[in-house]
Amino acid sequence: MKNSRDILSILAALLISALTAQIMAQEVTEHPLIRPFPGSVFDQSRSEQLSFSEYEFRTGTPPRNYTSQAVRGEYRSLRYRLYNEDGSPNTTVSQVEYFENFKKAALERGGTIKWEDRVYGLVFTIPREDGGITWCRVHTPISAQIATLYIIDEQPLVTTLEFTPDEMLAALNADGSIALYGILFGFDRATLQQESNSQLQDVLTLLATNPELRLEIQGHTDSDGSADYNMQLSQRRAESVRQYLILFGVDAGRLQAKGYGETMPVAPNDSDENKAKNRRVELVKF
């Protein structure tokens, strides 16, 4: 009887494990930002998704000058297969064509190519609207019929933490300015994101409790894109913040909006992390 109970316990444990694995497989979703190569079919059964994990990405200059960078955040391992319209495997797409597709999409979104070779694959990063960085490694053989995307959504930088009205006033009195990273915009847009409301409401409190305070709202960008375009984008973003504050009752005469584009960086534009520091709104006393 004891052996029978042991066998039943083992079978039950195996059944639970199988059901858990099946449920986990069903919960794997494709990435909302990184889209697959055209004609790809998502192989969910061979994919994985974890709410938090770590993955090491290769960065540097091929073939030998590289380092491994450990990145933590939400993890996905997504398997894709290419098929022809008749359902047969598509083996005509080369690795080079496959990589070029992802590189073009990444660069269009302000991303950075970190590594590329035939063996390890392609590594790139893309900035997200929440201030974080998404890392991706694309691995495929010379014929790209099967490919795996290893993706980590890195957590936003600490610089996205918000300042209270008292902290903003202290910085303005001490330094004359403060950089705010809790005011977010859509990618390549001047539209304020909903996540900005909390920090903007704190700015409203700052102005309401200090009626003598007058501010220049400065918009700043990184160096991606042309200098002229970045100047225009930063001006539109600064004006969006000004209009928000006026809408909530601040006297327009107390506010000026000025875009400075990429002309006043606070860090070198040599990494995604530094570029995120340069994309900011500043409040300056005048």
Secondary structure as UniProt FT lines:
FT   HELIX           2..27
FT   TURN            38..39
FT   STRAND          40..61
FT   TURN            62..64
FT   STRAND          65..83
FT   TURN            85..86
FT   HELIX           95..108
FT   TURN            109..110
FT   STRAND          112..117
FT   TURN            118..120
FT   STRAND          121..127
FT   TURN            129..130
FT   STRAND          133..139
FT   TURN            144..145
FT   STRAND          146..154
FT   HELIX           158..160
FT   HELIX           165..175
FT   STRAND          177..180
FT   TURN            187..188
FT   HELIX           194..196
FT   HELIX           197..209
FT   TURN            211..212
FT   STRAND          215..220
FT   HELIX           227..247
FT   TURN            248..249
FT   HELIX           252..254
FT   STRAND          255..259
FT   TURN            261..262
FT   HELIX           272..278
FT   STRAND          280..285
//
